[in-house]
């Protein structure tokens, strides 16, 4: 009997330990986690210390994250005696973004060699506290965090989420909310799709008509583009970010260790720009900012030297605004019909002995890359830029066909953005009637989670060219911010885990268990996520 009791007690305590582990609903799951039996209680007199100048901003960010829901003052000062210590250490094995986090009853200590690592340690601490910590006003809760020892660092350096603001403009304040969500999921890259046929969204001082004309369309298609007959809403739509707003957003993102990679589409997806500057198109127009979805034949005229001046001037201003290493120049879906008929484009093909229109697009890409390289930047583009003649220093976003392995084998940096697993504009549940209209296709959260960013069959050596992965949010059918959140969440939580955690450590069942409490965090943060079946 006694033995039995012992066994039962042992089993129980073992069970409660493993239950406890499941209750650590951390997303993304850390590289290594050990629990202890202690608990840390954050109370109203708690103080936060940082050890040096590098640790100051992450300490202040953490305080600003913990204040609204606790209602505590949480003063931040230099030193080592605070209840929460933000500690810069030397440890090359933690890399650029790794950290350690120790929680016991006396103190929380976050240690890392970089400010990014310290920031991520803070994000993990938030997830150890009750989910109410994500609320923006005081909550009546005991702020207990379980004792743990965590050592953590990401698998991939490009952990991205793309946002299309051309098809439907999204206000600057919401873009900040979006960035906050990337940061809390330890995603570090926001790919900002700023130009397309349906609207130009960034103020360019040298070309003011981009804000006056290209940023506005007079109406928008109702329903899916395949529906006939077509009808339109008759309501003007548009907007753009001033350079001051952009600078403010870039700084907001920097503090949260999110790099914004801006995209300027070259040479296709460009009618909005051509509507303002028709002389830059092959036919000379007139053009109208597009009110429907799909691929247009219209394209910038590559045979006109003024077009190159336009592109380079735009990129100059973009580089001034965005400090990112990579600048995205699009390159996708650029039909060659106009170039085939255009005497100026044909002349350039002959003059440069390019051979054909595909080589003309490679020429355009190389010119843009040279221009960016002179400024110390790298070019990244959609996988259509991956053609004979592309230089190795350009990185490629793989979105369609089976190109990933070849891109990495060619030595180009690869970002996996594949439409089969990472297009968040597709349906997330099988029953379409239960969801708002989407572009089509089906990307359930399981499918996102199953993706391994390393293309199959790639050698270990070539796998080093895989920068990481990102999901796309194209917004043809996503007019509102609530709808955007519904499409993003909770799929973005799976994206966070597949880009942070080593592929062999993923476990969908375990992830799903952690996701349930994680959804409460989203709830407290005011996110309109999709309810899972
Ligand atoms: C293809 S993916 C596009 C976008 C559309 C998207 C819709 C890519 C590089 N181009 O222009 O919005 O499909 O899913």
Boltz pocket constraint, residues with backbone or C-beta under 6 A from the ligand:
constraints:
  - pocket:
      binder: B
      contacts: [[A, 332], [A, 333], [A, 382], [A, 399], [A, 423], [A, 425], [A, 439], [A, 474], [A, 475], [A, 476]]
      max_distance: 6.0
